């Protein structure tokens, strides 16, 4: 994984605590071998960081907001 990770929480038993049971958004991408879906959960109101997880995983990553906001594009931005 290549993102501005601040912390890694392993063996999380309740993804809802981080807004990941009903994610704010999904970011999907593919490599030559696999397809990945990143779940984007809540934003920490104090640090402004986001909680993310790979779909099907019980590991939560705390990442800098800029890692997520780079995906804030409209269709016209991509033309």
Secondary structure in CASP SS format (residue, H / E / C, confidence):
PFRMAT SS
TARGET T0000
AUTHOR 0000-0000-0000
METHOD secondary structure of the structure
MODEL  1
X C 1.00
X C 1.00
X C 1.00
X C 1.00
X E 1.00
X E 1.00
X E 1.00
X E 1.00
X E 1.00
X C 1.00
X C 1.00
X C 1.00
X C 1.00
X C 1.00
X H 1.00
X H 1.00
X H 1.00
X H 1.00
X C 1.00
X C 1.00
X C 1.00
X C 1.00
X C 1.00
X C 1.00
X E 1.00
X E 1.00
X E 1.00
X E 1.00
X E 1.00
X E 1.00
X C 1.00
X C 1.00
X C 1.00
X C 1.00
X E 1.00
X E 1.00
X E 1.00
X E 1.00
X E 1.00
X E 1.00
X E 1.00
X E 1.00
X E 1.00
X C 1.00
X C 1.00
X C 1.00
X C 1.00
X C 1.00
X C 1.00
X E 1.00
X E 1.00
X E 1.00
X E 1.00
X E 1.00
X C 1.00
X C 1.00
X C 1.00
X C 1.00
X C 1.00
X E 1.00
X E 1.00
X E 1.00
X E 1.00
X C 1.00
X H 1.00
X H 1.00
X H 1.00
X H 1.00
X H 1.00
X C 1.00
X C 1.00
X C 1.00
X C 1.00
X C 1.00
X H 1.00
X H 1.00
X H 1.00
X H 1.00
X C 1.00
END
